[in-house]
Amino acid sequence: MQSLRSAHNGSISETLRYMVQREGLLRPVRGMSAVVAGAGPAHACFFATYEQSKHTLGHLTRHRHEHITHGLSGCLASLVHDAVSNPAEVVKQRLQMLHSPYRSVWECARRVYRAEGLRAFYRSYGTQVAMNVPFQAVHFVTYEWCQARLNAARSYDPVAHACSGALAGALAAAATTPLDVCKTALNTQEATADGLAQAAALVLRTSGPRGFFKGVHARVLYQMPAAAICWLTYETFKHALAKTEGGGEEGAAKAERTGPSSGGVGGVGGVGGVGGVGPPLACAALRLAAAEVPPAAASSLTRT
């Protein structure tokens, strides 16, 4: 819907119908492999950075400015996430262009690199950061605010986590759609643009002021379930790791009682928490693996 070329993108249903009629039933999932390849490492870096930043900033501010801490942590996490995900995003959007000439992820990456060099994969990085920093600030502050209202005890509550994530994703997506339109113009290069200012001028010249909100409904409908699933999965694994490290249900309950000032994402204590509960979530699996000594190794140590 954010394409500068198509005249058949007035609504979600019109766009989907035109896409399937002209390019086949599988067209709506084109570029999925690029998303899969980039999402894992990008999200790992994202949440690890968020937890570490929240841990550090919480100590520095003595937990007196929680909203500022959450917003800044989200911004820092976004910088790292975008550095990892931007090349995959470029490939994905090139594959999703109207009448895209590329057939696969690797063919697209190779041809883009040969034609435009490494810079092509980071041409939109500044715009991506300019979009995602406010996106994540709004996202995390909204999520934490919703958690405080829906889950005041800061316990593991799947419904509260999913609803908070959905609302946070929707609000952040709607607020940053103009920058997302500019980012798409830079990534696809349907018309030559180099930088946020040129992309904004191109969108304005091509589609007028309303062009900056092309695809806003689709973006919100995408971000709501995506954010809900992301937060629910994250909180579920975090809760499970807290139980494993803290001695079952009793350990998880103790972690959850530490409250918003000592929790990880959503204020839940335990792995990734602040206040003596443990270091960030990204280190939990390594600590668990290191803690389990195989029986053969244990007997060898005893004989020694």
N, C-alpha and C positions, 0 to 999 in steps of 0.2 A: 504493500500500500504506500510505502515511502518512495517508490521508484519515481524518477523524474520523467520516464518515458511513457508509462502506461496511462491510457485514458479510461481504463476499466477498473478503477480502484476506488470508486465512490463509497463503497460499504464493504464490510467483511464478507457478506454472502456473495456480492457481485464479484469481488476479487477472487474468492475461492472457486466460484463457478467458472469464471473465465480461465483461471489457471488450470483447472482439471480438463476443461474442454479442449484447450489448445495444446497442453503439454503432458497430459496423462494423469492417472489416478495417484501415482506416487510423487507427483510434483510437490505437494505440500510438505513432504518430509525430506526434501532434498537439502543436503548440507548437514544432516543429522550426525554423520560420522565425524565431521569436523568439530561439532559441539561436544560429542562424546570424548574425543581425543583431548580437547582443551579443558573440559570442565573439571576433571579429576584433580590435576595438579593446581589449577587456578583456585579451586575452592579449598584445597588443603592449605595453600599459602594464605588464602583469605582468612579462614577461621583461626589458624595458628597466629597470624599477625594480630587479629582482633583480640584474642585472649591475652596474648603477651602485652599488648598495648594497654588493655583494660587493667591488667594486673599491675603494671608499672605506674600508670597514671592514677589508679586508685590509691596506691601507697603515697604518691607525691602529693595528692590533694586531700589525703586522709578521708576519702570517701565523702567529701562535703559537697561536691558538685557532680552528681551522678550523670545528669543529662549531658553536660559538657564532656565528661569522660567518655560516655558512650558514643557521642557524635565524633569526637576526635579519633577514637579507636576505629570507628567505621571508616573514616577518611583515610587513615594510614593503611588499613587493610585493603581498601580500594586501590591505592597506588600500587601495591604489590600484586594484587589480583590482575589488574589491567596489564601490567608488564608481561605477565605470563599468558593471558588470554587473548591479547590483541591480534597476534598472527592468526590464531584459529578463527577469530571473528571476521577478519578480512577474507579468509578463504571461504568461510560459510556464506558471507554476503555476496561474494563473487559467484558462487554456485547458485544462489537464490535470485540472481538478477533475471529480469525478463529476457527470454531467449539467450540464456547463458551459454557461451561456447565451450564451457568446461564440462568434462564427463566424470571426473573423480577428484577427490581431495588432493592426491599427490600430483596429478596432472595440473590442477589449478595452481598449487603452490609452486611447482617447477616453472610453469609458464609465466606466472607473475614475477617470480624472482629473476628470470632471464630477461624479461622485458623492462622491468622497473627497478630491479635491485632490491636489496634488503630494506631500504627505506619505505617501500610500498607497504610492508607489514606493520610499520609504525607511523605511517602518515597521519592516522587518526588518533594516535595515542594521547596527544594533548587534549583533543576534543573528548575522547573517552574519559579521561581523568576529570575534565571540566564538567562532564555529565555525571560520572559516578561518585565523585566526592560529595556533591549535594544530594545525590540519590541515596548514598549509604548513610549520610548524616540524618536525612529525613527517615530513612528506613529503620535505622537502629533506635533513634529516639522514639519513633512511633511504636516500635515493637516493645521497647522497655516500658513505655507509658501504658500500653495495652496490657502488658503482663502485670503491671502494678494494680490495674483495675480488675482484670479477670482472674488473676492468680496471685492474690495478695500474700498467701503463705509461701509463695515461691517454691512450691512442690512440683513434682513431675505431673503435668496435666496435659495430655495430648490435645484435648479440645482447645484449651486456652492457647497452647503453642501454635496450633494450626490457624486459629482465628486471628491471633495477633500477627502472625506472619502474613496472612492474606491481606489484612487491612494495611499493614506497613508497606507491602509490595505494591498495592494498588495506588496508594497516595504518592509514593516515591516515583512510580512509573508515570503517572499523569503529570507531575510537576516537572519532569525532566524530558518530556517528549520533544520539545524543540531542539534540544541538543542531540537527541537520538537521530532526528531527521538529518541534521548536519553531518553526524558521524557516518550515516549510511551513504550520503553523497560523497564523502571522502573515500570510503572503503570501496564503493562500486566504480567510481570514476566514470559514470555515465556521461558526465560532462566534466571537463578538466577543472579541478579545484585543488588548491594546496593550502591547507590551513582553515581554521574555523571561520575567519572573516570572509574568505572567498566562498566557502561552502554556504554560509548564511546569505551572502549576496546572491548566489546561484539559486538557492531555494526561493528567495523573495522574488527574484526576476522570473522564475519559471512558474511558481504557483501562488505568489502573493502571500500576504500575512497568514492566511489560513493554512498554507502549505507547511508551516512549522508544527501543526498539530495533525498531520496526516498519520493515520494509523494509531491514534491515541486509544481508541476503544480496543483494538486488537492487542495493543501493548499492555493495557490494564488487565484484560482477560487472560493474557499470557502470564503476567507477573503474579497475579493473585494465587493460582494453584502452585506455581513454581516456588514462590516464597513460602507458602504454607508447607509444601512437601519438604523443602530444604530445612526449615526450622524444626519441623517435627522429627525428621530423620536425625538432625544434629542433636537435639535435646534427648532423643531416645538413646542414641549411642553414648552420650555424655552421662545419662542416668545409669546405663548398664555398666559403664566403666567405673563410676563412683561406687556402685554396689560391689563390684569385683574387688576394688582396692580397699574399700572401707569395711569389708566383712559382711556382705549380704545386705538385707533390708535395713538392718540397724545402722550400717555405715552410710547407706544412701539417705536415710532419714536424718542422720546427723549432718550430712553435707547440705541437705536441703534447708535445714533449720538455720543455716548461717546467714540467711537473709540477703537482700539486694546489694548491700554494700560489700559482700564478700563472695558474690557469685560470679559465674562465667556469663555466657550469653543468657539474657533473661533473668539474671540475678541468681541463678541456681548455683549452689555451692558445689564442692566436689572437684572433679578433675577440671582444671582450667580455672579454678576459683582463686580468690584472693583471701588473705587472712589466715595463712597457715594450712589451708586444706590441701593444696598441691599446686604444682606448676601447670602450664597450659596443657590443653587437651592433646595437642600434637605430640607431646612427650609420653602420654599415658601408655600407649601400646609398647613403646620401647622399655618403659619401666616394668611393665607386666612381664615382658619376655625375659628381662634380666633377672627378675625375681624368682623365676621358676628354674631351679637347678635340676637337671636330669638325675635319676637315681644312680646311674653308672658314675656320673661325675662326682656325686656326693660321696659314694663309697670310696672312690679313688682319693678324694680329699681326706677322708677319714684315715685311710691306710697311711697316707703321707704324714 
